[in-house]
Every structure is written in C-alpha cells, then in structure tokens.
Amino acid sequence: MKNIAIIPARSGSKGLKDKNVRDLCGKPLIAYSIEAAHRTGQFDEIMVSTDSEQYAEIAKKYGANVPFLRSAATAGDTASSWDMVEEVLQGFEQIGREFDTFCLLQPTSPLRTSDDISAAYELYYAKNATTVVSLCELEHPISWCGQLGENSSLDGFIKREQGKQRQTQKKYYRVNGAIYIVSISEFRKDAFLYRENAYAYIMPKERSVDIDTESDFRFAEFLMGQQ
C-alpha cells in the first residue's frame, strides 16, 4: 500500500497566533509531527498543507514536502479538514501520484509518537479497516456533563440514577485529534469516518494533549519537560 501523511498547518490561527510554528522546547510545533512521521517508515510521502510560504520553508527544513500551497478556499475558518485533504489528494493526482491511505497528523498533537502512528497502522492492517482514529479515555464520566438553562439551574443537570461513584461508571472515550488513518477509496465514497469497519486506537491521556489555547501549550511544554 502507498501511504501519505498529511500535516495541516494553515497560518490563520485565531486562538493562538502562529501556533503551528511556535517554538516548543526548542523546535517549532510542526516539527514534532514531521519527525514522528519519518521515524515510522510507513509513508511514501510526508507533506505539509499550508497557505504560508514561511511555514512551507520551516516544514521543508524538518523533512516534509510542500509541493503546492493550500488554496484560500481551504485555508479559511469555515473550511473543513476533509476539504483540505481532498484538495491535497487532487493536487498529487495532477502530478501523477496516487495513494491508498492518508494519515492526517495534526501538528497540535506533539506528544503523539512514531510508535503511536505505527501501532495505529498495525491495527488498520490487522482489522482490514477502512478507518482508524485515535481516542483517549474521558477525564470524567459523561453522566457528569449536561446543559444549563438560561437561569443556570442545576435541576435535572445530573439524573438521580446517574449520581454514582466514578469507579462504578462505564468508561467513555473521546477523539483526541492525534491520528486519522483512512482508506482513500472509502473516504471518497463517504467522508464520515465513524461507521462500520472503523476502529479506535486508544492513546493514554498524557499523549493526547491537543493544543488550542495558551494553557494547552504550556501543559504540553510541561509534559515534554518531564520526558
């Protein structure tokens, strides 16, 4: 199989300016995903999808290819990751290159390791899957979550039968944003990933930090400092 790693790095981050190239423990954030992808030996192509010439140069420095820049249509706030993926696939097809799977590696998950990516691919092959997505266990039971009315009343926020000790509750998981491995042929039939023949690769919470805010960044920095 031919596999492509796609690392998205648009320049217009609103929450944390230039987060994808911000220095994290001596390297730009994007470098961790590029280097992890290389160490796996899984990929025929490792590319960064960016709308920025500056980001492109940084990506190339750490070993990624940037054969074309992302269009304005897929770099805006309303474009989805899947719009960007399709644009990347079409761009490579126009230069005569096609792949069997793509692996979306968001740079905001710098604690995801090459072993995580390799293990997720092993699961993909073992299950003959169409999709593998990384998850981690929820920090708190989902029954502790709810919606509030306009007056912030807690009436009905937690149902009486759900007020159990945490240890007696079922485990729930969340998508952690670190790894998405997808069959390209299946993706083009239906870009919805969570269906039959899709499987979860479970990651520990300490490697599941998804950087979106300053506090997320500082937490990732702290965890890296413990390694």
Steps between C-alpha positions, in 0.01 A plus 500: 500500500605856435446733793514876526533697823320834481593758762267804489651834599302801391630837614175662612464359852277733702527344846879477518684706240745304283466200731604250231851647481532627855809381686428204728801381699746611232311407180202639312182314590460357149842332518380238749239359261736504202774319690260245650367420153852448365598267785214261423623407153134464406469779243576542133436871540502738797352834404395815678189678379545870567404833352820665623836517321665551840338187643595310185868585546491387863327175400763428234779565749366215716456257210148548365403571141286797400438449126223760494338748737151469640236706323316788667181290481642227726702735726201693633323457832196330343689234300516151648806279532341265248477780241873549545571126471307477173690797363830334592403170337390674183820704494713186509284328239568793266872426523444127449513372857228298671478336842296232676473663844550841649599559859399840635747610767403828658803695623306597812561145635878515557504228768373236256798273425623308198410183692142624526481553124657161426269322745198670344610376157551150639141512624385628160662205322402238759133600488497560124342828606380795300584742782699516823457803727688569823298537820572540869292433808281785623636678805159488672184288455279629222206493743663793680444716191180678401345822377392796709188708454507878479475540879787250565273269699647157576158336507537190281866570419591157637233233513448333838589156361826640358632632828721199560858475612742560216654153542166329426435684173572373152804630312443758229748621241556812292674570172838652589588641155841330473460233227251440220587216259250471216458293184489756219254299290261472794551865596387605156182295530408654835722733701322405823754289693307354793323200354538130427860382461639805679708430811642688797865521586509585872767740622581599858381840614854626557568467124160638400556873555341694211638853496234764445565752778791650689434270796505196267836616366643545847374158606664335197820687584486372856442139393785513252724631773427185703623266225 
